[in-house]
Amino acid sequence: MFEDLAARSIISKGRLYNELDDDASRSPFERDRARVIHSSSFRKLKHKTQVFIESESDYYRTRLTHSLEVAQIARSLCRSLNLDEDLGETVALAHDLGHPPFGHNGEKALNTSMKQHGGFNHNDQTLRVITEIEKRHPNFNGLNLTWESLEGIVKHNGLITSNIPFHILAYNKKHNLSLSKQPHLESQIAAISDDIAYNNHDVEDAIRAGLLNISQLKENIFFNEIIYNLKDKYHNINDKHLMFQVLRSSMSLMIADIYKQTKFNIKKFNLNTFQDVENHSSFVVKFSKEMQDNCKIIKNFLFENVYNHRSLLLKRQKVETIIIKLFNYFYTNSNKLPSDWINNSDLPIERIICDYISGMTDRYASRLYKEIYD
């Protein structure tokens, strides 16, 4: 239905570096997806925190399972809108590759440590990971993803026109990612799929952790209506099954809403080409106003009852200390860094330390901290 709006791999802008061994049996975006999945950084996401510290339970989501869930939602939406599923999935799978250990608190701590040296944010670090830190080819660093995958990953949260982060600014000078233009629809879909995933899956993890229960969910108008309809359909449903069905219904409603609203936006703004999407004033892939309001209420509900829960705050203060003290240790003892990190980089020492720590898993950072300070 909207084929002309898709980022078609057959007319891809290609890769920064030419490769002699191109695989003609797969599209460039299929190969990008495979490169992300086979990367070391992707594997390490299995031991990086989403919301709850993964070592406390095998059932909580990690950055890896979260990324897989986002990719599944993105693929479904791309398929329903006749967009490139492989590209949407690539952006979704890669969007958190630059996340440091311990989730957003780890990011906050690294940004504090790097405050005088250009700062730190995980989206900027993701580009660093896929263009420099991953080393798979004898002739260049990085995964050498297509322009469309890089652009989609970098801009999946929107335009970057001011206060351009450290790595994005440097990379854009040699490979222009059109930072002032809107990202393709597949990237926009990956971004909103991220919202769907954490608005629902964080609820499930919070219930499993004992921070929420079904009765509290009823306080939320959106969830309460779903619960009412499910109990009318399944008279003897227990709370565990009810939780799964509530979140299943919630995600289905959100996905259907995005599909309907995005179709409406495309027709309303008379968007007929890929360039029309690039030059539009805002994202095209959106929730309806009603669903936007529902999602805002859900986010506020999660912040009040989960993200700012006292038990989590105490743990987060501890992990922020771990990151800051590791940074300080390596800053005053740079000779303790692995030799390949020091010898193969012309970056300032602060950036090298930042790269090293951001690539750690939760358990490696915790273990290293104990070895140094205990």
C-alpha positions in Angstrom: 0.0 0.0 0.0 2.8 2.4 0.8 5.7 0.8 -1.1 6.9 4.2 -2.4 7.4 5.4 1.1 9.6 2.5 2.1 13.4 2.7 2.3 14.0 0.2 -0.5 17.2 -1.8 -0.3 17.5 -2.0 -4.1 18.2 1.8 -4.2 20.2 1.9 -0.9 22.8 4.6 -0.6 25.3 1.8 0.2 28.0 1.4 2.7 30.9 3.7 3.7 33.4 1.1 2.7 33.2 -1.0 -0.5 33.2 -4.8 0.1 34.3 -7.3 -2.5 32.4 -10.2 -1.0 28.8 -8.9 -1.2 26.2 -11.6 -0.7 23.9 -11.3 -3.7 21.5 -13.9 -2.1 20.4 -11.4 0.6 19.3 -7.8 0.5 21.7 -5.2 2.1 19.2 -4.8 5.0 19.1 -8.5 5.6 22.8 -8.5 5.9 22.8 -5.5 8.2 20.4 -7.4 10.5 22.7 -10.4 10.5 25.7 -8.3 11.3 24.0 -6.8 14.3 22.8 -10.1 15.6 26.3 -11.7 15.3 28.1 -8.8 16.9 29.8 -9.0 20.3 27.9 -6.0 21.5 24.5 -7.6 20.8 25.5 -10.8 22.7 26.5 -8.7 25.7 23.0 -7.2 26.0 21.9 -10.4 27.6 23.7 -9.3 30.8 22.8 -5.6 30.8 19.9 -4.2 32.8 16.6 -3.2 31.3 14.8 -2.0 34.5 15.4 -4.8 37.1 18.9 -6.0 37.8 19.0 -9.3 35.8 21.1 -11.2 38.3 18.2 -11.1 40.8 15.9 -13.3 38.6 16.2 -15.2 35.4 12.7 -14.0 34.4 13.3 -10.2 34.2 13.9 -8.7 30.9 17.4 -7.7 29.9 18.5 -5.3 27.2 18.7 -8.3 24.9 15.2 -9.6 25.4 13.9 -6.1 25.3 15.6 -5.5 21.9 14.2 -8.7 20.5 10.7 -7.8 21.6 11.0 -4.3 20.1 12.2 -5.9 16.8 9.2 -8.3 16.7 6.8 -5.4 17.1 8.7 -3.3 14.5 8.6 -6.2 12.0 4.8 -6.6 12.5 4.2 -2.9 11.9 6.5 -2.7 8.9 4.7 -5.7 7.4 1.3 -4.2 7.9 2.3 -1.0 6.2 4.3 -2.7 3.3 7.6 -1.2 4.5 10.9 -2.9 4.7 10.7 -5.4 7.5 14.4 -6.2 7.6 15.4 -2.5 7.9 12.8 -1.9 10.7 14.1 -5.0 12.5 17.8 -3.9 12.1 17.1 -0.5 13.7 15.2 -2.1 16.5 17.8 -4.8 17.2 20.6 -2.2 17.2 19.0 0.7 19.0 20.4 -0.2 22.5 23.9 -1.5 21.5 25.6 1.5 23.1 23.8 1.1 26.5 26.2 0.8 29.4 25.7 -1.6 32.3 22.9 -1.0 34.8 20.5 0.7 32.4 19.7 4.4 32.6 21.5 4.8 35.9 24.7 3.5 34.4 24.2 6.0 31.6 23.6 8.8 34.1 26.7 7.9 36.0 28.9 7.8 32.8 27.5 11.1 31.7 28.4 12.6 35.0 32.0 11.2 34.7 32.2 12.6 31.2 30.6 15.9 31.9 33.8 17.9 31.2 34.7 15.7 28.2 31.7 15.8 25.8 29.2 13.9 27.9 27.8 10.4 27.2 24.5 9.1 25.9 23.7 5.6 24.8 22.4 6.6 21.3 25.7 8.4 20.5 27.6 5.4 21.9 25.6 3.0 19.7 26.9 4.7 16.6 30.4 4.5 18.1 29.9 0.7 18.7 28.7 -0.1 15.2 31.2 2.1 13.3 34.4 1.7 15.4 34.4 -0.6 18.4 33.1 -3.7 16.6 36.0 -5.1 14.5 35.1 -7.7 12.0 36.9 -6.8 8.8 40.7 -6.5 8.0 40.3 -3.3 6.1 38.1 -1.2 8.4 36.5 -0.9 11.8 32.8 -1.3 12.5 30.1 -3.3 11.0 29.9 -1.2 7.8 26.1 -1.1 7.9 24.2 0.6 5.0 23.5 4.3 5.1 19.8 3.6 5.8 20.5 1.4 8.8 22.9 4.0 10.3 20.6 6.9 9.6 17.7 5.0 11.1 19.6 4.0 14.2 21.0 7.5 14.9 17.7 9.4 14.3 15.2 6.9 15.6 14.4 9.4 18.4 14.1 12.3 16.1 16.1 15.0 14.3 19.6 16.0 15.6 20.1 19.6 14.8 21.7 21.1 17.9 24.0 19.9 20.6 25.1 17.1 18.4 26.7 14.4 20.5 30.4 13.6 20.3 30.6 10.5 18.1 27.6 11.5 15.8 29.2 14.8 15.1 32.5 13.2 14.2 31.1 10.4 12.1 28.6 12.7 10.2 31.6 14.7 8.8 32.8 11.7 6.8 29.4 10.0 6.1 26.6 12.5 6.0 23.5 11.0 7.7 21.2 14.0 6.9 20.7 14.8 10.6 18.3 17.6 9.8 15.9 15.4 7.9 13.3 13.1 9.3 14.3 9.4 9.5 12.6 6.8 7.3 9.3 5.3 8.3 11.0 2.0 9.3 13.1 4.0 11.9 10.1 5.8 13.2 8.4 2.4 13.6 11.3 1.0 15.6 11.1 4.1 17.9 7.4 3.7 18.7 7.8 -0.1 19.0 10.3 0.7 21.8 7.5 2.6 23.6 5.0 -0.2 23.2 7.5 -2.7 24.6 8.5 -0.9 27.7 5.0 0.4 28.4 3.8 -3.2 28.6 6.7 -5.4 29.5 7.9 -3.2 32.4 4.4 -3.7 33.9 4.9 -7.5 33.7 8.3 -7.4 35.2 7.1 -5.1 38.0 4.2 -7.5 38.8 6.7 -10.4 38.9 9.0 -8.3 41.2 6.0 -7.6 43.6 6.0 -3.9 42.9 2.6 -4.0 41.2 -0.5 -6.1 41.3 -3.6 -6.5 39.3 -5.6 -4.3 41.7 -3.2 -1.4 41.1 -3.5 -1.9 37.3 -7.3 -1.3 37.7 -6.4 2.2 38.8 -5.3 2.9 35.3 -8.3 3.6 33.0 -6.7 2.0 30.0 -5.8 -1.2 31.7 -9.0 -1.3 33.7 -11.2 -1.4 30.6 -9.1 -4.3 29.2 -9.4 -6.2 32.6 -13.1 -5.7 32.6 -13.5 -7.1 29.1 -11.3 -10.0 29.8 -13.1 -11.0 33.0 -16.4 -10.8 31.2 -14.9 -13.2 28.6 -13.0 -15.5 31.0 -15.1 -15.8 34.2 -12.6 -17.8 36.2 -9.3 -16.5 35.0 -6.6 -16.3 37.6 -4.3 -13.3 38.1 -1.3 -14.8 36.3 -3.2 -15.6 33.1 -5.1 -12.3 33.4 -1.8 -10.4 33.5 -0.6 -12.1 30.3 -3.9 -11.5 28.5 -4.0 -7.8 29.6 -0.6 -7.1 28.2 -1.3 -9.1 25.0 -4.5 -7.1 24.5 -2.8 -3.8 25.3 -0.1 -4.3 22.8 -2.6 -5.4 20.1 -4.6 -2.2 20.7 -1.5 0.0 20.5 -0.3 -1.7 17.3 -3.7 -1.4 15.6 -3.9 2.3 16.7 -0.5 3.1 15.2 -1.5 1.4 11.9 -4.7 3.3 11.7 -3.2 6.7 12.7 -0.2 6.3 10.4 -2.4 5.6 7.4 -4.4 8.6 8.3 -1.3 10.8 8.6 0.1 9.7 5.2 -3.1 10.5 3.4 -3.7 13.7 5.4 -0.3 15.2 4.5 -0.3 13.7 1.0 2.9 11.9 1.5 3.7 9.9 -1.7 7.5 9.4 -1.8 10.4 8.6 0.5 11.5 12.3 0.1 8.1 13.5 1.3 8.7 11.6 4.6 12.2 13.0 5.0 11.0 16.6 4.5 7.9 16.3 6.7 7.8 18.6 9.7 7.5 15.7 12.2 7.2 12.0 12.7 4.5 10.3 10.6 4.3 7.1 12.6 2.3 8.1 15.7 -0.4 7.0 18.1 -3.8 8.7 17.9 -4.4 11.5 20.4 -6.4 9.2 22.6 -3.7 6.5 22.7 -1.0 9.1 23.2 -2.9 10.2 26.3 -3.2 6.6 27.5 0.5 6.0 27.0 1.4 9.1 28.9 -0.8 7.9 31.8 0.9 4.5 31.7 4.3 6.1 31.8 3.4 8.3 34.7 1.9 5.3 36.4 5.2 3.3 35.9 7.3 6.2 37.2 5.2 6.6 40.3 4.8 2.9 41.1 7.9 1.2 39.6 10.8 3.3 38.4 10.8 5.5 41.5 10.1 2.7 43.9 12.3 2.9 47.0 13.7 -0.6 46.6 14.9 0.2 43.1 16.3 3.7 44.0 18.6 2.2 46.7 20.0 -0.3 44.2 20.4 2.4 41.6 22.4 4.6 43.9 24.8 1.7 44.4 25.3 0.9 40.7 25.9 4.6 40.0 28.7 4.5 42.5 30.2 1.4 40.8 30.3 3.2 37.5 31.8 6.5 38.8 34.4 4.7 41.0 35.5 2.5 38.1 35.9 5.5 35.9 37.9 7.3 38.5 40.1 4.2 39.1 41.0 3.9 35.4 41.5 7.6 35.0 44.2 7.6 37.7 45.5 4.1 36.7 45.3 4.1 32.9 48.0 1.5 32.8 45.4 -1.0 34.2 43.3 -0.7 31.0 43.7 -3.6 28.5 46.6 -2.9 26.2 44.5 -3.2 23.0 42.3 -0.4 24.2 45.2 1.9 24.9 47.5 1.0 21.9 44.8 1.1 19.2 43.2 4.4 19.9 44.1 8.1 19.4 41.1 9.3 21.5 41.6 11.2 24.8 42.0 8.8 27.8 38.5 9.8 29.1 36.9 8.5 25.9 38.8 5.3 26.0 37.7 4.7 29.6 34.2 5.6 28.6 34.2 3.1 25.7 35.7 0.4 27.9 33.2 0.8 30.8 30.1 1.2 28.5 30.9 -2.1 26.9 30.9 -4.0 30.2 28.0 -6.2 31.3 26.4 -5.7 34.7 28.1 -8.7 36.3 31.5 -7.9 34.9 31.4 -4.3 36.2 30.2 -5.5 39.6 33.0 -8.2 39.7 35.7 -5.7 38.7 34.5 -3.2 41.2 34.7 -5.8 44.0 38.2 -6.8 42.9 39.4 -3.2 43.0 37.7 -1.9 46.0 36.9 -4.9 48.3 
